[in-house]
Structure formats: C-alpha cells, structure tokens
Amino acid sequence: MKFEMEPQDIEAIAEKVSEKVLKPLLSRIEGRGEKDVIFDVKGAAEYLHVAASWIYKQASLKTIPFSKVGKYLKFRKKDLDKLIDDGMVKPVPTLRAVKCANKIRRKKGGEKAWKKESISVEASTG
C-alpha cells in the first residue's frame, strides 16, 4: 500500500509533532539541570541572602529541607525556591485593606472616627 501526501500536509504533521511531543520533552530536559543544583551551607546562605547561622538554625529546627552527606549539610536549589514560594505573602484585596485601615483609625480615634470612616467607605463602594 502506497500513501502519498502533499508537502504542506507533511509540514503540518511535523509542526504538530514538534509542538505536542518534542517541546515538552526538551523543556523537561533543559529544566532538569537547574533542579540538580546543590548548595552547601555557605552557598544556600548566599542564595537566600541570609547568614550561615540562620541556615544552621533552620536545619536544626528542621524547618528547611536538607540532606546530610557525612557531616556536611546539602541543600537543593529547587527546595530553597519552594521555601521562598511557600513564604510568599499574598497582596491584600483593596476593600479588605480599607477595612483594616478603618480598624486602625478606630483604635486611634475612637468610635466617632470609625462611624465616619465606615459611612464614607460604604458610600464610595456602593
């Protein structure tokens, strides 16, 4: 059985294979090299911009992931990146920020300041 295809059909198939199969495989291979970066205590401290003593303390408290090679502590870059991402503080939505600011004003200015501020917030959000 012989099958003939137009050149543009062959190019379209090659494009789809490249996009669906080869690109994901290549991105995994390229990303793998960065995941295998391993730091010692000094390198981890420099990477996180903290003191080496902080790294030792966190390792002793087991709040930072590490491995031991003999007596040496080792840290994977991907674990340190995850540590940073997990500690990321999310921005506060605008309305919530206004309510927090009003609570602070209430504590400073008493009940009258709180009522005045809440009326103006309700009028502007309504």
MOPAC internal coordinates of N, CA, C and O (Angstrom, degrees):
PM7 1SCF
backbone

  N    0.0000 0     0.00 0     0.00 0    0    0    0
  C    1.4419 1     0.00 0     0.00 0    1    0    0
  C    1.5168 1   108.31 1     0.00 0    2    1    0
  O    1.2310 1   120.77 1   -51.67 1    3    2    1
  N    1.2941 1   116.14 1   128.33 1    3    2    1
  C    1.4469 1   122.18 1  -179.19 1    5    3    2
  C    1.5221 1   108.14 1  -112.91 1    6    5    3
  O    1.2310 1   121.69 1   -41.18 1    7    6    5
  N    1.3245 1   114.38 1   138.82 1    7    6    5
  C    1.4571 1   119.72 1  -176.85 1    9    7    6
  C    1.5185 1   108.53 1  -127.80 1   10    9    7
  O    1.2310 1   120.38 1   -53.73 1   11   10    9
  N    1.3025 1   116.88 1   126.27 1   11   10    9
  C    1.4661 1   121.00 1  -179.34 1   13   11   10
  C    1.5196 1   109.53 1  -112.09 1   14   13   11
  O    1.2310 1   121.50 1   -38.95 1   15   14   13
  N    1.3487 1   114.74 1   141.05 1   15   14   13
  C    1.4590 1   120.70 1   178.92 1   17   15   14
  C    1.5149 1   109.21 1  -133.22 1   18   17   15
  O    1.2310 1   121.71 1   -27.70 1   19   18   17
  N    1.2864 1   114.34 1   152.30 1   19   18   17
  C    1.4579 1   120.60 1   175.60 1   21   19   18
  C    1.5346 1   109.18 1   -74.96 1   22   21   19
  O    1.2310 1   119.77 1   -30.14 1   23   22   21
  N    1.3232 1   118.05 1   149.86 1   23   22   21
  C    1.4704 1   120.95 1   179.90 1   25   23   22
  C    1.5386 1   113.18 1   -57.47 1   26   25   23
  O    1.2310 1   119.93 1   141.55 1   27   26   25
  N    1.3349 1   117.74 1   -38.45 1   27   26   25
  C    1.4639 1   119.72 1  -179.94 1   29   27   26
  C    1.5306 1   111.32 1   -67.40 1   30   29   27
  O    1.2310 1   119.63 1   149.81 1   31   30   29
  N    1.3522 1   118.30 1   -30.19 1   31   30   29
  C    1.4601 1   121.31 1   176.12 1   33   31   30
  C    1.5277 1   110.67 1   -68.92 1   34   33   31
  O    1.2310 1   120.69 1   139.41 1   35   34   33
  N    1.3169 1   116.28 1   -40.59 1   35   34   33
  C    1.4643 1   120.92 1   178.18 1   37   35   34
  C    1.5266 1   110.01 1   -63.51 1   38   37   35
  O    1.2310 1   120.19 1   137.47 1   39   38   37
  N    1.3225 1   117.24 1   -42.53 1   39   38   37
  C    1.4644 1   121.60 1   178.56 1   41   39   38
  C    1.5291 1   110.62 1   -63.64 1   42   41   39
  O    1.2310 1   120.19 1   139.90 1   43   42   41
  N    1.3329 1   117.25 1   -40.10 1   43   42   41
  C    1.4612 1   120.68 1   179.25 1   45   43   42
  C    1.5286 1   111.07 1   -63.91 1   46   45   43
  O    1.2310 1   120.37 1   138.85 1   47   46   45
  N    1.3387 1   116.90 1   -41.15 1   47   46   45
  C    1.4625 1   120.95 1   178.05 1   49   47   46
  C    1.5315 1   110.26 1   -65.36 1   50   49   47
  O    1.2310 1   120.53 1   135.68 1   51   50   49
  N    1.3214 1   116.59 1   -44.32 1   51   50   49
  C    1.4639 1   120.90 1   179.01 1   53   51   50
  C    1.5316 1   110.50 1   -61.17 1   54   53   51
  O    1.2310 1   120.07 1   139.93 1   55   54   53
  N    1.3164 1   117.47 1   -40.07 1   55   54   53
  C    1.4731 1   122.58 1   178.46 1   57   55   54
  C    1.5291 1   110.60 1   -62.08 1   58   57   55
  O    1.2310 1   120.34 1   135.54 1   59   58   57
  N    1.3285 1   116.96 1   -44.46 1   59   58   57
  C    1.4658 1   121.26 1   179.73 1   61   59   58
  C    1.5291 1   111.35 1   -64.78 1   62   61   59
  O    1.2310 1   120.58 1   136.58 1   63   62   61
  N    1.3318 1   116.50 1   -43.42 1   63   62   61
  C    1.4657 1   120.27 1   179.19 1   65   63   62
  C    1.5260 1   109.75 1   -62.89 1   66   65   63
  O    1.2310 1   120.83 1   136.81 1   67   66   65
  N    1.3079 1   116.01 1   -43.19 1   67   66   65
  C    1.4638 1   120.52 1   178.86 1   69   67   66
  C    1.5194 1   111.20 1   -61.18 1   70   69   67
  O    1.2310 1   120.59 1   135.04 1   71   70   69
  N    1.3181 1   116.48 1   -44.96 1   71   70   69
  C    1.4593 1   121.76 1  -176.83 1   73   71   70
  C    1.5325 1   112.40 1   -70.71 1   74   73   71
  O    1.2310 1   120.21 1   136.83 1   75   74   73
  N    1.3219 1   117.21 1   -43.17 1   75   74   73
  C    1.4643 1   121.59 1  -173.34 1   77   75   74
  C    1.5250 1   113.79 1   -86.78 1   78   77   75
  O    1.2310 1   119.75 1   151.13 1   79   78   77
  N    1.3284 1   118.09 1   -28.87 1   79   78   77
  C    1.4601 1   120.34 1  -173.56 1   81   79   78
  C    1.5270 1   112.38 1  -112.90 1   82   81   79
  O    1.2310 1   120.45 1   126.58 1   83   82   81
  N    1.3322 1   116.75 1   -53.42 1   83   82   81
  C    1.4607 1   119.63 1  -172.17 1   85   83   82
  C    1.5218 1   113.64 1   -72.39 1   86   85   83
  O    1.2310 1   119.59 1   137.41 1   87   86   85
  N    1.3223 1   118.39 1   -42.59 1   87   86   85
  C    1.4719 1   120.12 1  -178.79 1   89   87   86
  C    1.5259 1   112.61 1   -60.57 1   90   89   87
  O    1.2310 1   118.79 1   132.73 1   91   90   89
  N    1.3466 1   119.91 1   -47.27 1   91   90   89
  C    1.4694 1   118.78 1   177.08 1   93   91   90
  C    1.5289 1   113.25 1   -61.02 1   94   93   91
  O    1.2310 1   120.35 1   140.94 1   95   94   93
  N    1.3315 1   116.93 1   -39.06 1   95   94   93
  C    1.4601 1   119.46 1   178.86 1   97   95   94
  C    1.5277 1   111.56 1   -65.20 1   98   97   95
  O    1.2310 1   120.36 1   136.27 1   99   98   97
  N    1.3120 1   116.91 1   -43.73 1   99   98   97
  C    1.4610 1   120.67 1   179.79 1  101   99   98
  C    1.5183 1   111.68 1   -65.88 1  102  101   99
  O    1.2310 1   120.08 1   141.61 1  103  102  101
  N    1.3248 1   117.45 1   -38.39 1  103  102  101
  C    1.4607 1   119.19 1   179.76 1  105  103  102
  C    1.5267 1   110.90 1   -66.09 1  106  105  103
  O    1.2310 1   119.85 1   144.53 1  107  106  105
  N    1.3337 1   117.90 1   -35.47 1  107  106  105
  C    1.4642 1   120.60 1   176.46 1  109  107  106
  C    1.5248 1   111.39 1   -66.72 1  110  109  107
  O    1.2310 1   120.53 1   138.66 1  111  110  109
  N    1.3207 1   116.59 1   -41.34 1  111  110  109
  C    1.4642 1   120.77 1  -179.69 1  113  111  110
  C    1.5292 1   110.13 1   -66.73 1  114  113  111
  O    1.2310 1   119.87 1   136.53 1  115  114  113
  N    1.3243 1   117.85 1   -43.47 1  115  114  113
  C    1.4618 1   121.43 1  -179.91 1  117  115  114
  C    1.5179 1   111.00 1   -65.94 1  118  117  115
  O    1.2310 1   119.81 1   139.43 1  119  118  117
  N    1.3288 1   117.97 1   -40.57 1  119  118  117
  C    1.4556 1   121.90 1  -178.66 1  121  119  118
  C    1.5152 1   113.22 1   -71.54 1  122  121  119
  O    1.2310 1   120.06 1   157.70 1  123  122  121
  N    1.3249 1   117.49 1   -22.30 1  123  122  121
  C    1.4583 1   121.59 1  -177.01 1  125  123  122
  C    1.5227 1   111.90 1   -64.47 1  126  125  123
  O    1.2310 1   119.61 1   143.87 1  127  126  125
  N    1.3285 1   118.35 1   -36.13 1  127  126  125
  C    1.4563 1   121.32 1  -178.91 1  129  127  126
  C    1.5172 1   111.75 1   -61.70 1  130  129  127
  O    1.2310 1   119.79 1   140.33 1  131  130  129
  N    1.3111 1   118.00 1   -39.67 1  131  130  129
  C    1.4612 1   121.38 1  -179.65 1  133  131  130
  C    1.5223 1   111.15 1   -71.66 1  134  133  131
  O    1.2310 1   119.48 1   147.84 1  135  134  133
  N    1.3109 1   118.60 1   -32.16 1  135  134  133
  C    1.4568 1   121.61 1  -178.77 1  137  135  134
  C    1.5274 1   111.53 1   -68.83 1  138  137  135
  O    1.2310 1   120.29 1   155.07 1  139  138  137
  N    1.3268 1   117.06 1   -24.93 1  139  138  137
  C    1.4445 1   120.70 1  -176.13 1  141  139  138
  C    1.5279 1   113.74 1   -88.82 1  142  141  139
  O    1.2310 1   119.51 1  -172.29 1  143  142  141
  N    1.3290 1   118.54 1     7.71 1  143  142  141
  C    1.4560 1   120.85 1   177.93 1  145  143  142
  C    1.5240 1   108.16 1   -70.04 1  146  145  143
  O    1.2310 1   121.32 1   -51.11 1  147  146  145
  N    1.3337 1   115.08 1   128.89 1  147  146  145
  C    1.4627 1   120.62 1  -178.68 1  149  147  146
  C    1.5246 1   108.50 1  -122.56 1  150  149  147
  O    1.2310 1   121.12 1   -47.04 1  151  150  149
  N    1.3399 1   115.46 1   132.96 1  151  150  149
  C    1.4558 1   122.09 1   179.96 1  153  151  150
  C    1.5182 1   110.58 1  -108.90 1  154  153  151
  O    1.2310 1   121.04 1   -29.10 1  155  154  153
  N    1.3324 1   115.61 1   150.90 1  155  154  153
  C    1.4541 1   120.28 1   164.79 1  157  155  154
  C    1.5277 1   106.79 1   -88.44 1  158  157  155
  O    1.2310 1   119.82 1     6.56 1  159  158  157
  N    1.3278 1   117.96 1  -173.44 1  159  158  157
  C    1.4686 1   120.75 1  -176.84 1  161  159  158
  C    1.5300 1   110.59 1   -61.06 1  162  161  159
  O    1.2310 1   120.49 1   134.21 1  163  162  161
  N    1.3140 1   116.68 1   -45.79 1  163  162  161
  C    1.4654 1   120.19 1  -178.88 1  165  163  162
  C    1.5342 1   110.92 1   -62.90 1  166  165  163
  O    1.2310 1   120.32 1   136.36 1  167  166  165
  N    1.3339 1   117.00 1   -43.64 1  167  166  165
  C    1.4583 1   120.96 1   179.67 1  169  167  166
  C    1.5188 1   112.19 1   -65.19 1  170  169  167
  O    1.2310 1   120.38 1   138.78 1  171  170  169
  N    1.3300 1   116.87 1   -41.22 1  171  170  169
  C    1.4661 1   121.04 1   178.48 1  173  171  170
  C    1.5275 1   110.21 1   -64.48 1  174  173  171
  O    1.2310 1   120.73 1   139.37 1  175  174  173
  N    1.3291 1   116.22 1   -40.63 1  175  174  173
  C    1.4658 1   120.37 1   179.21 1  177  175  174
  C    1.5254 1   110.57 1   -64.40 1  178  177  175
  O    1.2310 1   120.56 1   136.52 1  179  178  177
  N    1.3213 1   116.53 1   -43.48 1  179  178  177
  C    1.4755 1   119.71 1   178.16 1  181  179  178
  C    1.5269 1   110.82 1   -64.28 1  182  181  179
  O    1.2310 1   120.48 1   138.07 1  183  182  181
  N    1.3297 1   116.70 1   -41.93 1  183  182  181
  C    1.4616 1   121.00 1  -178.89 1  185  183  182
  C    1.5258 1   111.42 1   -62.82 1  186  185  183
  O    1.2310 1   120.41 1   138.54 1  187  186  185
  N    1.3397 1   116.81 1   -41.46 1  187  186  185
  C    1.4634 1   121.34 1  -178.89 1  189  187  186
  C    1.5297 1   112.76 1   -87.74 1  190  189  187
  O    1.2310 1   120.19 1   174.13 1  191  190  189
  N    1.3208 1   117.25 1    -5.87 1  191  190  189
  C    1.4728 1   122.59 1  -178.05 1  193  191  190
  C    1.5277 1   111.18 1    59.56 1  194  193  191
  O    1.2310 1   121.33 1  -131.24 1  195  194  193
  N    1.3219 1   115.07 1    48.76 1  195  194  193
  C    1.4614 1   121.70 1   176.88 1  197  195  194
  C    1.5268 1   107.89 1  -132.79 1  198  197  195
  O    1.2310 1   120.71 1    -8.84 1  199  198  197
  N    1.3201 1   116.24 1   171.16 1  199  198  197
  C    1.4598 1   121.18 1   178.11 1  201  199  198
  C    1.5332 1   110.14 1   -76.91 1  202  201  199
  O    1.2310 1   121.01 1   -29.71 1  203  202  201
  N    1.3234 1   115.68 1   150.29 1  203  202  201
  C    1.4634 1   120.45 1   177.84 1  205  203  202
  C    1.5220 1   110.37 1   -60.98 1  206  205  203
  O    1.2310 1   119.96 1   147.29 1  207  206  205
  N    1.3255 1   117.68 1   -32.71 1  207  206  205
  C    1.4655 1   120.56 1   178.65 1  209  207  206
  C    1.5262 1   111.13 1   -63.25 1  210  209  207
  O    1.2310 1   120.36 1   146.33 1  211  210  209
  N    1.3349 1   116.92 1   -33.67 1  211  210  209
  C    1.4631 1   120.60 1   177.19 1  213  211  210
  C    1.5286 1   109.82 1   -65.26 1  214  213  211
  O    1.2310 1   120.57 1   138.61 1  215  214  213
  N    1.3200 1   116.52 1   -41.39 1  215  214  213
  C    1.4753 1   120.96 1   178.36 1  217  215  214
  C    1.5260 1   109.79 1   -61.25 1  218  217  215
  O    1.2310 1   120.10 1   132.96 1  219  218  217
  N    1.3460 1   117.42 1   -47.04 1  219  218  217
  C    1.4681 1   120.49 1   178.69 1  221  219  218
  C    1.5259 1   111.28 1   -60.04 1  222  221  219
  O    1.2310 1   120.39 1   136.98 1  223  222  221
  N    1.3170 1   116.87 1   -43.02 1  223  222  221
  C    1.4655 1   120.76 1  -178.43 1  225  223  222
  C    1.5331 1   110.77 1   -64.30 1  226  225  223
  O    1.2310 1   120.35 1   134.00 1  227  226  225
  N    1.3398 1   116.93 1   -46.00 1  227  226  225
  C    1.4659 1   120.41 1  -179.85 1  229  227  226
  C    1.5258 1   110.96 1   -64.47 1  230  229  227
  O    1.2310 1   120.43 1   143.53 1  231  230  229
  N    1.3242 1   116.79 1   -36.47 1  231  230  229
  C    1.4663 1   119.86 1   177.58 1  233  231  230
  C    1.5268 1   110.28 1   -66.53 1  234  233  231
  O    1.2310 1   120.24 1   139.73 1  235  234  233
  N    1.3319 1   117.15 1   -40.27 1  235  234  233
  C    1.4632 1   119.40 1   179.49 1  237  235  234
  C    1.5290 1   111.64 1   -67.25 1  238  237  235
  O    1.2310 1   120.65 1   147.82 1  239  238  237
  N    1.3443 1   116.36 1   -32.18 1  239  238  237
  C    1.4627 1   120.99 1   176.94 1  241  239  238
  C    1.5351 1   112.54 1   -82.17 1  242  241  239
  O    1.2310 1   121.44 1   172.16 1  243  242  241
  N    1.3301 1   114.85 1    -7.84 1  243  242  241
  C    1.4719 1   123.25 1  -177.28 1  245  243  242
  C    1.5323 1   112.32 1    59.90 1  246  245  243
  O    1.2310 1   120.86 1  -142.33 1  247  246  245
  N    1.3330 1   115.96 1    37.67 1  247  246  245
  C    1.4694 1   120.57 1   176.04 1  249  247  246
  C    1.5238 1   111.28 1   -99.64 1  250  249  247
  O    1.2310 1   120.52 1   176.58 1  251  250  249
  N    1.3200 1   116.62 1    -3.42 1  251  250  249
  C    1.4504 1   121.50 1   178.64 1  253  251  250
  C    1.5367 1   106.84 1  -129.33 1  254  253  251
  O    1.2310 1   119.40 1   -48.16 1  255  254  253
  N    1.3293 1   118.74 1   131.84 1  255  254  253
  C    1.4651 1   119.72 1  -177.60 1  257  255  254
  C    1.5340 1   111.24 1   -71.02 1  258  257  255
  O    1.2310 1   120.79 1   -43.64 1  259  258  257
  N    1.3245 1   116.10 1   136.36 1  259  258  257
  C    1.4621 1   120.76 1   178.93 1  261  259  258
  C    1.5193 1   109.80 1  -153.63 1  262  261  259
  O    1.2310 1   121.39 1   -13.56 1  263  262  261
  N    1.3263 1   114.95 1   166.44 1  263  262  261
  C    1.4593 1   122.28 1   173.28 1  265  263  262
  C    1.5158 1   107.40 1  -125.93 1  266  265  263
  O    1.2310 1   120.95 1   -23.22 1  267  266  265
  N    1.3117 1   115.80 1   156.78 1  267  266  265
  C    1.4565 1   120.09 1   176.51 1  269  267  266
  C    1.5213 1   108.28 1  -112.83 1  270  269  267
  O    1.2310 1   121.50 1   -49.17 1  271  270  269
  N    1.3062 1   114.73 1   130.83 1  271  270  269
  C    1.4536 1   121.58 1   172.74 1  273  271  270
  C    1.5213 1   104.62 1  -117.12 1  274  273  271
  O    1.2310 1   121.18 1   -81.28 1  275  274  273
  N    1.3209 1   115.35 1    98.72 1  275  274  273
  C    1.4578 1   119.47 1  -171.35 1  277  275  274
  C    1.5195 1   108.34 1    66.81 1  278  277  275
  O    1.2310 1   120.70 1    57.78 1  279  278  277
  N    1.3216 1   116.27 1  -122.22 1  279  278  277
  C    1.4600 1   120.05 1   178.15 1  281  279  278
  C    1.5275 1   112.35 1   -96.83 1  282  281  279
  O    1.2310 1   119.83 1  -179.21 1  283  282  281
  N    1.3172 1   117.92 1     0.79 1  283  282  281
  C    1.4624 1   122.30 1  -174.56 1  285  283  282
  C    1.5288 1   111.90 1   -95.77 1  286  285  283
  O    1.2310 1   120.99 1   -42.74 1  287  286  285
  N    1.3263 1   115.72 1   137.26 1  287  286  285
  C    1.4610 1   121.55 1   175.76 1  289  287  286
  C    1.5128 1   109.04 1   -87.98 1  290  289  287
  O    1.2310 1   120.53 1   -43.08 1  291  290  289
  N    1.3175 1   116.58 1   136.92 1  291  290  289
  C    1.4709 1   122.46 1   178.90 1  293  291  290
  C    1.5284 1   108.81 1  -128.89 1  294  293  291
  O    1.2310 1   121.05 1   -35.66 1  295  294  293
  N    1.3179 1   115.59 1   144.34 1  295  294  293
  C    1.4657 1   122.40 1  -176.03 1  297  295  294
  C    1.5193 1   109.22 1  -130.53 1  298  297  295
  O    1.2310 1   120.61 1   -47.87 1  299  298  297
  N    1.3273 1   116.44 1   132.13 1  299  298  297
  C    1.4690 1   120.71 1   175.72 1  301  299  298
  C    1.5213 1   109.40 1   -84.79 1  302  301  299
  O    1.2310 1   121.08 1   -40.95 1  303  302  301
  N    1.3285 1   115.53 1   139.05 1  303  302  301
  C    1.4705 1   121.21 1   180.00 1  305  303  302
  C    1.5202 1   110.49 1   -59.14 1  306  305  303
  O    1.2310 1   119.69 1   138.35 1  307  306  305
  N    1.3249 1   118.20 1   -41.65 1  307  306  305
  C    1.4704 1   120.60 1  -178.28 1  309  307  306
  C    1.5266 1   111.03 1   -63.24 1  310  309  307
  O    1.2310 1   119.81 1   146.20 1  311  310  309
  N    1.3465 1   117.96 1   -33.80 1  311  310  309
  C    1.4601 1   120.50 1   177.70 1  313  311  310
  C    1.5283 1   111.08 1   -70.35 1  314  313  311
  O    1.2310 1   120.73 1   141.74 1  315  314  313
  N    1.3392 1   116.21 1   -38.26 1  315  314  313
  C    1.4686 1   119.60 1   178.06 1  317  315  314
  C    1.5268 1   110.48 1   -67.83 1  318  317  315
  O    1.2310 1   120.62 1   141.61 1  319  318  317
  N    1.3347 1   116.42 1   -38.39 1  319  318  317
  C    1.4674 1   119.69 1   176.94 1  321  319  318
  C    1.5197 1   110.73 1   -63.21 1  322  321  319
  O    1.2310 1   120.40 1   139.60 1  323  322  321
  N    1.3343 1   116.84 1   -40.40 1  323  322  321
  C    1.4674 1   120.67 1   178.56 1  325  323  322
  C    1.5251 1   110.06 1   -65.11 1  326  325  323
  O    1.2310 1   120.45 1   141.32 1  327  326  325
  N    1.3231 1   116.75 1   -38.68 1  327  326  325
  C    1.4591 1   121.53 1   177.56 1  329  327  326
  C    1.5283 1   110.31 1   -59.03 1  330  329  327
  O    1.2310 1   120.74 1   137.38 1  331  330  329
  N    1.3255 1   116.19 1   -42.62 1  331  330  329
  C    1.4703 1   120.98 1   178.33 1  333  331  330
  C    1.5244 1   109.98 1   -66.39 1  334  333  331
  O    1.2310 1   120.28 1   134.11 1  335  334  333
  N    1.3312 1   117.07 1   -45.89 1  335  334  333
  C    1.4673 1   120.53 1  -178.85 1  337  335  334
  C    1.5225 1   111.94 1   -63.31 1  338  337  335
  O    1.2310 1   120.15 1   141.14 1  339  338  337
  N    1.3363 1   117.32 1   -38.86 1  339  338  337
  C    1.4630 1   120.62 1   179.80 1  341  339  338
  C    1.5252 1   111.95 1   -67.31 1  342  341  339
  O    1.2310 1   120.28 1   153.27 1  343  342  341
  N    1.3233 1   117.08 1   -26.73 1  343  342  341
  C    1.4588 1   121.10 1  -179.79 1  345  343  342
  C    1.5108 1   113.67 1   -90.07 1  346  345  343
  O    1.2310 1   120.49 1  -176.21 1  347  346  345
  N    1.3269 1   116.67 1     3.79 1  347  346  345
  C    1.4582 1   120.98 1  -177.36 1  349  347  346
  C    1.5225 1   110.56 1   -65.92 1  350  349  347
  O    1.2310 1   120.74 1   -51.18 1  351  350  349
  N    1.3154 1   116.19 1   128.82 1  351  350  349
  C    1.4636 1   122.03 1   178.49 1  353  351  350
  C    1.5248 1   107.84 1   -87.97 1  354  353  351
  O    1.2310 1   121.19 1   -53.59 1  355  354  353
  N    1.3147 1   115.33 1   126.41 1  355  354  353
  C    1.4655 1   120.66 1  -179.13 1  357  355  354
  C    1.5277 1   109.77 1   -79.43 1  358  357  355
  O    1.2310 1   119.86 1   -36.39 1  359  358  357
  N    1.3442 1   117.87 1   143.61 1  359  358  357
  C    1.4596 1   119.75 1   177.14 1  361  359  358
  C    1.5237 1   110.92 1   -66.26 1  362  361  359
  O    1.2310 1   120.92 1   -33.26 1  363  362  361
  N    1.3100 1   115.84 1   146.74 1  363  362  361
  C    1.4603 1   122.11 1  -179.13 1  365  363  362
  C    1.5317 1   108.35 1   -84.72 1  366  365  363
  O    1.2310 1   119.47 1   -47.13 1  367  366  365
  N    1.3379 1   118.63 1   132.87 1  367  366  365
  C    1.4565 1   119.97 1   176.38 1  369  367  366
  C    1.5345 1   111.12 1   -60.12 1  370  369  367
  O    1.2310 1   120.54 1   -28.21 1  371  370  369
  N    1.3061 1   116.57 1   151.79 1  371  370  369
  C    1.4562 1   122.18 1  -172.67 1  373  371  370
  C    1.5198 1   113.06 1   -56.74 1  374  373  371
  O    1.2310 1   119.12 1   131.61 1  375  374  373
  N    1.3178 1   119.29 1   -48.39 1  375  374  373
  C    1.4594 1   121.68 1  -177.17 1  377  375  374
  C    1.5197 1   110.89 1   -62.95 1  378  377  375
  O    1.2310 1   120.77 1   140.19 1  379  378  377
  N    1.3164 1   116.12 1   -39.81 1  379  378  377
  C    1.4621 1   119.87 1   178.05 1  381  379  378
  C    1.5262 1   110.29 1   -65.36 1  382  381  379
  O    1.2310 1   120.11 1   140.98 1  383  382  381
  N    1.3246 1   117.39 1   -39.02 1  383  382  381
  C    1.4613 1   120.83 1   178.56 1  385  383  382
  C    1.5216 1   110.16 1   -62.74 1  386  385  383
  O    1.2310 1   120.39 1   141.03 1  387  386  385
  N    1.3214 1   116.86 1   -38.97 1  387  386  385
  C    1.4684 1   120.63 1   178.54 1  389  387  386
  C    1.5190 1   110.26 1   -64.76 1  390  389  387
  O    1.2310 1   120.06 1   136.95 1  391  390  389
  N    1.3219 1   117.50 1   -43.05 1  391  390  389
  C    1.4588 1   120.65 1   179.54 1  393  391  390
  C    1.5251 1   111.01 1   -63.35 1  394  393  391
  O    1.2310 1   120.49 1   140.03 1  395  394  393
  N    1.3335 1   116.67 1   -39.97 1  395  394  393
  C    1.4710 1   120.47 1   177.80 1  397  395  394
  C    1.5240 1   110.44 1   -63.85 1  398  397  395
  O    1.2310 1   120.73 1   137.35 1  399  398  397
  N    1.3176 1   116.21 1   -42.65 1  399  398  397
  C    1.4619 1   120.02 1   178.93 1  401  399  398
  C    1.5228 1   110.11 1   -63.17 1  402  401  399
  O    1.2310 1   119.93 1   141.74 1  403  402  401
  N    1.3160 1   117.73 1   -38.26 1  403  402  401
  C    1.4625 1   121.33 1   178.61 1  405  403  402
  C    1.5235 1   111.40 1   -65.88 1  406  405  403
  O    1.2310 1   120.35 1   141.93 1  407  406  405
  N    1.3182 1   116.95 1   -38.07 1  407  406  405
  C    1.4638 1   119.47 1   177.55 1  409  407  406
  C    1.5219 1   110.32 1   -62.92 1  410  409  407
  O    1.2310 1   120.71 1   140.16 1  411  410  409
  N    1.3175 1   116.25 1   -39.84 1  411  410  409
  C    1.4708 1   119.99 1   178.46 1  413  411  410
  C    1.5230 1   109.70 1   -64.56 1  414  413  411
  O    1.2310 1   120.52 1   136.60 1  415  414  413
  N    1.3253 1   116.62 1   -43.40 1  415  414  413
  C    1.4713 1   120.15 1   179.11 1  417  415  414
  C    1.5283 1   110.86 1   -62.35 1  418  417  415
  O    1.2310 1   121.08 1   141.54 1  419  418  417
  N    1.3415 1   115.54 1   -38.46 1  419  418  417
  C    1.4668 1   119.82 1  -179.71 1  421  419  418
  C    1.5236 1   110.33 1   -62.05 1  422  421  419
  O    1.2310 1   121.19 1   138.45 1  423  422  421
  N    1.3091 1   115.32 1   -41.55 1  423  422  421
  C    1.4595 1   118.59 1   179.86 1  425  423  422
  C    1.5279 1   111.03 1   -66.04 1  426  425  423
  O    1.2310 1   120.76 1   145.68 1  427  426  425
  N    1.3171 1   116.16 1   -34.32 1  427  426  425
  C    1.4651 1   119.69 1  -178.72 1  429  427  426
  C    1.5236 1   112.41 1   -81.95 1  430  429  427
  O    1.2310 1   119.85 1   140.26 1  431  430  429
  N    1.3440 1   117.89 1   -39.74 1  431  430  429
  C    1.4525 1   120.76 1  -171.32 1  433  431  430
  C    1.5088 1   116.22 1  -107.84 1  434  433  431
  O    1.2310 1   119.32 1  -178.16 1  435  434  433
  N    1.3046 1   118.90 1     1.84 1  435  434  433
  C    1.4468 1   120.75 1   179.09 1  437  435  434
  C    1.5157 1   112.35 1    85.36 1  438  437  435
  O    1.2310 1   120.32 1     4.35 1  439  438  437
  N    1.3178 1   116.99 1  -175.65 1  439  438  437
  C    1.4571 1   124.46 1  -174.97 1  441  439  438
  C    1.5223 1   112.82 1   -66.07 1  442  441  439
  O    1.2310 1   119.60 1   143.92 1  443  442  441
  N    1.3436 1   118.36 1   -36.08 1  443  442  441
  C    1.4686 1   120.71 1  -178.94 1  445  443  442
  C    1.5276 1   110.87 1   -62.93 1  446  445  443
  O    1.2310 1   120.07 1   136.91 1  447  446  445
  N    1.3232 1   117.48 1   -43.09 1  447  446  445
  C    1.4665 1   120.92 1   179.12 1  449  447  446
  C    1.5256 1   110.09 1   -63.35 1  450  449  447
  O    1.2310 1   120.23 1   141.69 1  451  450  449
  N    1.3337 1   117.17 1   -38.31 1  451  450  449
  C    1.4596 1   121.11 1   179.86 1  453  451  450
  C    1.5281 1   110.76 1   -63.54 1  454  453  451
  O    1.2310 1   119.36 1   132.10 1  455  454  453
  N    1.3272 1   118.82 1   -47.90 1  455  454  453
  C    1.4661 1   121.84 1  -179.54 1  457  455  454
  C    1.5119 1   111.08 1   -62.41 1  458  457  455
  O    1.2310 1   120.08 1   137.02 1  459  458  457
  N    1.3286 1   117.46 1   -42.98 1  459  458  457
  C    1.4564 1   121.26 1  -179.11 1  461  459  458
  C    1.5327 1   110.13 1   -62.35 1  462  461  459
  O    1.2310 1   120.02 1   135.05 1  463  462  461
  N    1.3394 1   117.57 1   -44.95 1  463  462  461
  C    1.4463 1   121.38 1  -178.43 1  465  463  462
  C    1.5366 1   110.99 1   -67.98 1  466  465  463
  O    1.2310 1   119.56 1   140.18 1  467  466  465
  N    1.3320 1   118.44 1   -39.82 1  467  466  465
  C    1.4524 1   119.80 1  -177.91 1  469  467  466
  C    1.5307 1   110.61 1   -68.24 1  470  469  467
  O    1.2310 1   119.58 1   146.56 1  471  470  469
  N    1.3099 1   118.41 1   -33.44 1  471  470  469
  C    1.4707 1   120.90 1   177.40 1  473  471  470
  C    1.5197 1   109.94 1   -66.17 1  474  473  471
  O    1.2310 1   119.91 1   136.32 1  475  474  473
  N    1.3319 1   117.77 1   -43.68 1  475  474  473
  C    1.4645 1   119.73 1  -179.03 1  477  475  474
  C    1.5156 1   111.32 1   -69.42 1  478  477  475
  O    1.2310 1   119.11 1   147.48 1  479  478  477
  N    1.3433 1   119.30 1   -32.52 1  479  478  477
  C    1.4658 1   122.00 1   177.30 1  481  479  478
  C    1.5145 1   109.64 1   -68.81 1  482  481  479
  O    1.2310 1   119.57 1   135.83 1  483  482  481
  N    1.3426 1   118.43 1   -44.17 1  483  482  481
  C    1.4556 1   121.39 1   179.68 1  485  483  482
  C    1.5273 1   110.48 1   -63.96 1  486  485  483
  O    1.2310 1   119.53 1   141.07 1  487  486  485
  N    1.3016 1   118.50 1   -38.93 1  487  486  485
  C    1.4538 1   121.20 1   179.44 1  489  487  486
  C    1.5236 1   110.43 1   -66.88 1  490  489  487
  O    1.2310 1   119.57 1   141.39 1  491  490  489
  N    1.3264 1   118.43 1   -38.61 1  491  490  489
  C    1.4653 1   119.90 1  -177.42 1  493  491  490
  C    1.5164 1   112.74 1   -78.69 1  494  493  491
  O    1.2310 1   119.57 1   152.95 1  495  494  493
  N    1.3495 1   118.42 1   -27.05 1  495  494  493
  C    1.4577 1   120.14 1   178.64 1  497  495  494
  C    1.5115 1   113.01 1   -87.22 1  498  497  495
  O    1.2310 1   119.95 1   159.58 1  499  498  497
  N    1.3156 1   117.70 1   -20.42 1  499  498  497
  C    1.4653 1   122.89 1  -175.22 1  501  499  498
  C    1.4682 1   112.00 1   -71.17 1  502  501  499
  O    1.2310 1   120.10 1   180.00 1  503  502  501

